[in-house]
Amino acid sequence: MLKTNRMTQHFVENIDPALSHYTFMGRDTSFKVFPQLGGSVQDWTYNEHPILVPFGHSERSLQFYREFCVNGVLFPFPNRLEHGLFSHEGEKYQLPINEPERNNAIHGFLNTRKFEVVQVKNDQISLCYHHRTNAEFQFDFS
């Protein structure tokens, strides 16, 4: 008989909504998806070995995540922009400085956004985020 790695999932609600998440579990692997932390994947294990840095599910872990973007989606820019400046098609743009000690804009901002849960199945989750032009970022995207 062929064994499959069928997954199951369940939602874990937390007092702090940012820590609420979906837990996916299969025979060999498990991971958690946090819609309010930019749809980040946390606590991924394979054969009981951590693949990603463990996430403590506490206020301290939440602060660490927000500071270092651990396993977060680094978008709309993945690195540091000196002085928060960039240009596109000859026009200059200023982004908010979120690494003030170095005067940089760093790692975008999706890691702290609440993603909409579009669909959840036993083995998959679909999330979406819609950004509309504002002072933080001057372009629409989804």
Number of C-alpha atoms within 10 A of each C-alpha: 3 3 6 8 11 11 17 15 19 14 14 13 12 11 7 10 14 19 21 19 23 19 21 21 20 16 13 13 17 21 19 23 22 22 27 20 26 26 27 21 21 23 19 21 18 15 10 10 10 14 15 15 12 13 18 13 16 11 12 11 15 17 11 14 18 15 11 12 22 20 18 21 21 17 14 13 14 12 13 18 19 15 17 17 15 13 9 7 5 7 7 9 14 16 19 18 19 17 17 11 7 12 15 19 22 25 21 22 22 22 24 19 17 19 20 15 14 10 10 14 12 14 13 11 16 13 15 14 16 11 13 12 10 9 11 14 17 13 11 10 11 7
